[in-house]
């Protein structure tokens, strides 16, 4: 690989996943320089996805969210991904070591002798640690929302087996972490945390709001009727009843530890029309789990 090729790919790969295929072909030539560059760009792609996931988990989202993305933010994430890749003791060194072993390169052809020694230092010097130092911190809204609703969700988990983090994360996603809850006429709370609509079988109170629905992949504004409750506890209980008793959600993975598996099965069952619902929901659940774990650690140290 020439210096010109390396520079060009280094600048473009974070935004162009297709460049990865070219690097993989060049790495197959058993050229140590190509292997190092391939490893760095693998890491760059990984870091970009990590940054994107962390950022979106802390951004407003939910049924009232507007479609589209912030191009400036995306470009900034790409720049961060490139800058944080290739750090000493980071992922790229381990990837390069693995590639070199698979290709049968001798140790002197690609210096990987320091990789094992640096593994223990990854918490201090790797690109993952560099990202953590600059990662978006949980917002006040997120922290307050999780703290406010975890106890009620934990009670429902004991009764139904549905993970509290799944329920709180989904409630946070649907309501923009409490900032966009469905309101009754006059501004009174509906206590509907999950965006459950009022179908003909619902005999309780109803709230009418304008929401975004995706029809054949196109976002449309529509007025819809949603269920209203007397408390947040009632909202959690109705959600759990829907998940455990409705044939529509019979195949939803309620007890699997994977946030993505749960979110994907929920989207497949038709819970929401947003084509990106599973990805958004899984990130919200993961953010909830991090906050709950942090709370548990603090409680144990008190």
C-alpha positions as CSV (number, residue, x, y, z in Angstrom):
1,X,0.0,0.0,0.0
2,X,1.4,3.4,-0.9
3,X,1.4,6.3,1.4
4,X,-1.1,8.1,-0.8
5,X,-3.5,5.2,-0.6
6,X,-3.2,4.9,3.2
7,X,-3.8,8.6,3.6
8,X,-6.8,8.6,1.3
9,X,-8.4,5.6,3.0
10,X,-7.6,6.9,6.5
11,X,-9.6,10.1,5.7
12,X,-12.5,8.4,4.1
13,X,-13.1,5.1,5.9
14,X,-15.0,6.5,8.9
15,X,-17.6,7.7,6.5
16,X,-17.3,5.1,3.8
17,X,-17.6,1.5,5.0
18,X,-16.9,0.3,1.4
19,X,-13.3,1.3,1.9
20,X,-13.0,-1.5,4.5
21,X,-13.2,-4.1,1.7
22,X,-10.3,-2.5,-0.1
23,X,-8.2,-2.6,3.1
24,X,-9.1,-6.3,3.7
25,X,-7.9,-7.2,0.2
26,X,-4.7,-5.3,0.8
27,X,-4.2,-6.9,4.2
28,X,-4.5,-10.3,2.5
29,X,-1.2,-9.6,0.8
30,X,0.5,-10.2,4.2
31,X,2.0,-6.7,4.2
32,X,2.6,-5.6,7.8
33,X,1.9,-2.0,6.9
34,X,-1.4,-3.0,5.4
35,X,-2.3,-5.1,8.3
36,X,-1.7,-2.3,10.7
37,X,-3.8,0.1,8.6
38,X,-6.6,-2.4,8.3
39,X,-6.6,-2.9,12.1
40,X,-6.7,0.8,12.6
41,X,-9.7,1.3,10.3
42,X,-11.5,-1.6,11.8
43,X,-11.2,0.2,15.1
44,X,-12.3,3.5,13.5
45,X,-15.5,1.9,12.3
46,X,-16.1,0.3,15.7
47,X,-15.5,3.6,17.5
48,X,-17.9,5.5,15.1
49,X,-20.7,3.0,15.9
50,X,-19.9,3.2,19.6
51,X,-20.0,7.0,19.6
52,X,-23.2,7.0,17.6
53,X,-24.9,4.6,20.0
54,X,-23.8,6.5,23.1
55,X,-24.9,9.8,21.7
56,X,-28.3,8.6,20.5
57,X,-29.0,6.9,23.8
58,X,-28.8,10.4,25.5
59,X,-30.8,12.3,22.8
60,X,-34.5,13.0,22.8
61,X,-36.3,10.2,21.1
62,X,-39.7,8.4,21.1
63,X,-43.1,8.4,19.4
64,X,-43.1,12.2,19.1
65,X,-39.6,12.3,17.7
66,X,-39.0,13.9,14.3
67,X,-37.3,11.7,11.7
68,X,-33.9,12.6,10.2
69,X,-30.4,13.1,11.6
70,X,-28.0,15.9,12.4
71,X,-25.4,15.9,9.6
72,X,-23.0,18.1,11.6
73,X,-23.1,15.8,14.6
74,X,-22.5,12.8,12.4
75,X,-19.5,14.3,10.8
76,X,-18.1,15.3,14.2
77,X,-18.5,11.7,15.4
78,X,-16.6,10.5,12.3
79,X,-13.8,12.9,13.1
80,X,-13.6,11.7,16.7
81,X,-13.6,8.1,15.6
82,X,-10.5,8.7,13.3
83,X,-8.7,10.7,16.0
84,X,-9.2,8.0,18.7
85,X,-8.2,5.1,16.6
86,X,-4.7,3.7,16.7
87,X,-3.9,4.6,20.3
88,X,-1.1,2.6,22.0
89,X,-2.5,-0.5,23.7
90,X,-5.9,-0.1,21.9
91,X,-8.0,-2.4,19.8
92,X,-6.1,-1.8,16.6
93,X,-3.0,-3.5,18.1
94,X,-5.0,-6.6,19.2
95,X,-6.6,-6.8,15.8
96,X,-3.3,-6.4,14.0
97,X,-1.9,-9.2,16.2
98,X,-4.7,-11.5,15.4
99,X,-4.5,-10.8,11.7
100,X,-0.8,-11.4,11.7
101,X,-1.2,-14.7,13.5
102,X,-3.9,-15.8,11.0
103,X,-1.6,-15.0,8.1
104,X,1.4,-16.8,9.6
105,X,3.6,-13.8,9.9
106,X,6.7,-14.1,12.0
107,X,6.8,-12.0,15.2
108,X,9.6,-9.8,13.8
109,X,7.5,-9.0,10.7
110,X,4.9,-7.2,12.8
111,X,5.8,-6.1,16.3
112,X,3.1,-7.4,18.5
113,X,5.3,-8.2,21.5
114,X,3.9,-5.3,23.5
115,X,0.2,-6.2,22.9
116,X,-0.2,-8.6,25.8
117,X,1.7,-6.3,28.2
118,X,-0.6,-3.5,27.3
119,X,-3.9,-5.4,27.8
120,X,-3.9,-4.7,31.5
121,X,-3.4,-1.0,30.8
122,X,-6.3,-0.7,28.4
123,X,-8.4,0.9,31.1
124,X,-5.9,3.8,31.0
125,X,-4.5,4.1,27.5
126,X,-6.8,2.5,24.9
127,X,-9.1,4.3,22.5
128,X,-12.1,2.9,24.4
129,X,-10.8,4.6,27.6
130,X,-10.2,7.7,25.5
131,X,-13.8,7.6,24.4
132,X,-15.1,7.0,27.9
133,X,-13.4,10.2,29.0
134,X,-15.3,12.2,26.4
135,X,-18.5,10.1,26.1
136,X,-21.8,11.8,26.6
137,X,-22.8,11.6,30.2
138,X,-26.3,10.6,31.3
139,X,-28.5,13.6,31.2
140,X,-30.3,14.9,34.3
141,X,-33.6,13.9,32.6
142,X,-32.4,10.3,32.1
143,X,-31.1,10.0,35.7
144,X,-34.2,11.4,37.2
145,X,-36.5,9.3,35.0
146,X,-34.7,6.0,35.8
147,X,-34.6,6.9,39.5
148,X,-38.3,7.8,39.6
149,X,-39.6,4.7,37.9
150,X,-37.3,1.8,38.7
151,X,-39.0,0.9,41.9
152,X,-42.4,0.5,40.3
153,X,-40.9,-1.5,37.4
154,X,-39.0,-3.7,39.9
155,X,-42.4,-4.7,41.5
156,X,-43.8,-5.6,38.1
157,X,-40.6,-7.7,37.3
158,X,-41.2,-9.8,40.4
159,X,-44.8,-10.5,39.4
160,X,-44.2,-11.1,35.6
161,X,-40.5,-11.7,35.0
162,X,-40.3,-8.8,32.6
163,X,-37.0,-7.1,33.2
164,X,-37.3,-3.7,35.0
165,X,-34.6,-2.2,32.9
166,X,-36.5,-3.2,29.7
167,X,-39.7,-1.5,30.9
168,X,-38.0,1.7,32.3
169,X,-35.8,2.0,29.1
170,X,-38.8,1.6,26.9
171,X,-40.8,4.1,28.9
172,X,-37.9,6.5,28.7
173,X,-37.7,6.1,25.0
174,X,-41.4,6.5,24.4
175,X,-41.6,9.7,26.5
176,X,-38.3,11.3,25.7
177,X,-37.2,10.5,29.3
178,X,-40.3,12.1,30.7
179,X,-40.1,15.3,28.7
180,X,-42.8,14.4,26.2
181,X,-45.4,12.5,28.1
182,X,-48.9,12.2,26.7
183,X,-51.2,14.8,28.2
184,X,-54.9,14.9,28.6
185,X,-57.0,17.8,27.4
186,X,-56.2,20.7,29.6
187,X,-52.7,19.5,30.3
188,X,-53.4,16.8,32.9
189,X,-51.1,13.8,32.8
190,X,-52.3,10.6,31.2
191,X,-49.6,8.6,33.0
192,X,-49.2,6.6,29.7
193,X,-45.5,5.8,29.6
194,X,-45.6,3.3,26.8
195,X,-47.6,4.9,24.1
196,X,-50.3,2.2,24.3
197,X,-53.2,3.2,22.1
198,X,-56.9,3.1,23.1
199,X,-58.3,0.3,20.9
200,X,-62.1,-0.5,20.9
201,X,-61.5,-2.9,23.8
202,X,-60.3,-0.1,26.1
203,X,-63.1,1.2,28.4
204,X,-61.0,3.7,30.4
205,X,-60.0,7.3,29.9
206,X,-58.6,8.5,26.6
207,X,-56.0,11.1,25.6
208,X,-55.9,12.4,22.0
209,X,-52.6,13.7,20.7
210,X,-50.8,14.2,17.4
211,X,-48.1,11.7,16.8
212,X,-45.7,10.5,14.1
213,X,-46.6,7.3,12.3
214,X,-44.6,5.6,9.5
215,X,-46.7,4.5,6.6
216,X,-44.7,2.5,4.0
217,X,-41.6,4.1,5.4
218,X,-42.8,7.6,5.2
219,X,-43.4,9.7,8.4
220,X,-46.9,11.1,8.7
221,X,-48.6,13.2,11.4
222,X,-51.8,11.7,12.7
223,X,-54.2,12.3,15.6
224,X,-54.4,9.1,17.7
225,X,-56.2,8.0,20.9
226,X,-54.1,6.7,23.8
227,X,-55.0,5.0,27.0
228,X,-55.0,7.2,30.2
229,X,-54.4,5.9,33.7
230,X,-54.7,7.2,37.3
231,X,-51.0,6.5,38.1
232,X,-47.7,5.4,36.6
233,X,-48.0,2.1,38.5
234,X,-51.2,1.4,36.5
235,X,-49.3,2.2,33.3
236,X,-46.6,-0.4,34.1
237,X,-49.2,-3.0,35.0
238,X,-51.2,-2.4,31.8
239,X,-48.0,-2.7,29.8
240,X,-47.1,-6.0,31.5
241,X,-50.6,-7.3,31.0
242,X,-50.4,-6.4,27.3
243,X,-47.0,-8.1,26.9
244,X,-48.0,-11.3,28.7
245,X,-51.6,-11.7,27.6
246,X,-51.9,-10.4,24.0
247,X,-51.3,-13.0,21.3
248,X,-49.7,-10.3,19.2
249,X,-46.7,-10.2,21.6
250,X,-46.6,-13.9,22.4
251,X,-43.2,-14.2,20.7
252,X,-41.6,-11.2,22.3
253,X,-38.4,-12.1,24.1
254,X,-39.3,-10.7,27.5
255,X,-36.8,-12.5,29.8
256,X,-33.7,-12.7,27.6
257,X,-30.9,-10.6,28.9
258,X,-30.2,-9.0,25.6
259,X,-31.7,-5.5,25.1
260,X,-31.3,-5.8,21.3
261,X,-33.1,-9.2,21.2
262,X,-36.0,-7.8,23.2
263,X,-36.2,-4.7,21.1
264,X,-36.0,-6.6,17.8
265,X,-38.7,-9.0,18.8
266,X,-40.9,-6.2,19.9
267,X,-40.5,-4.4,16.6
268,X,-41.1,-7.6,14.7
269,X,-44.4,-8.0,16.6
270,X,-45.4,-4.5,15.4
271,X,-45.2,-2.5,18.6
272,X,-44.2,0.6,16.6
273,X,-44.1,1.8,13.0
274,X,-40.7,3.4,13.2
275,X,-38.3,1.2,11.1
276,X,-35.4,2.1,13.4
277,X,-37.4,1.4,16.6
278,X,-35.4,-1.6,17.7
279,X,-32.1,0.2,17.5
280,X,-33.3,3.2,19.3
281,X,-35.1,1.2,22.0
282,X,-32.1,-1.1,22.7
283,X,-29.8,2.0,23.2
284,X,-32.4,3.5,25.6
285,X,-32.5,0.2,27.6
286,X,-28.7,0.0,27.7
287,X,-28.6,3.6,29.0
288,X,-31.1,2.6,31.7
289,X,-29.1,-0.5,32.7
290,X,-25.9,1.6,33.1
291,X,-27.8,4.1,35.3
292,X,-29.3,1.3,37.4
293,X,-26.0,-0.4,37.8
294,X,-24.4,2.9,38.9
295,X,-27.1,3.3,41.5
296,X,-26.6,-0.2,42.8
297,X,-22.9,0.4,43.2
298,X,-23.5,3.7,45.1
299,X,-26.0,2.0,47.4
300,X,-23.5,-0.9,48.1
301,X,-20.8,1.6,49.1
302,X,-23.0,3.6,51.4
